């Protein structure tokens, strides 16, 4: 079908164009998130995931050694185990819409990322608008974001209310029905990550520089929201991506 797209750029030229339009792609993502916003949302789900930039078993420093995994300190992900790359943090609506995202080195803890995420939502920085806008809705998170002191500080400084279960060693564990309830409303996370990592191929990206990763990540989260918007126009389920072209 090459003849149908005579001005299609070469892959390397496309990558340069993508990096050059990164800010516009982020703005498009934010526009879609606002367009898909609904007062019916009772909460947003906060969760993190590992994004590989190279095989952790390979020798040498590879690309992005001082940014993705400085001093060879990797991160742990339930999806891939120990890895080298970036730690992605996202906020997701109950309907699967991505409302904000950010990332750090693989070894950065969830609580540290959440602190920055909430601060930037409450006090926007034009360089890091991808986190989205502040919301009065509570955030539902897993045990990685636990800690009474953390939750109290986030609420006091950034007006962010976080609901997360205590750790296993806590003196006040949640009853089993409450843990099941939390797991049920967080199930949307697995579906969204499956779309990002597999359908949109985020898990296969191997960027060579930071701006390239920023642009590719922004393009994928924007495409995710665009597919939801298009499905809504066609009267289809939000996350029915597989046969969308058909």
Beta strands, then each sheet from edge to edge (+ up, - down):
strand 1: 43-54
strand 2: 75-77
strand 3: 81-93
strand 4: 98-105
strand 5: 138-141
strand 6: 162-164
sheet 1: 2+ 3- 1+ 5+ 6+
sheet 2: 2+ 3- 4+
end
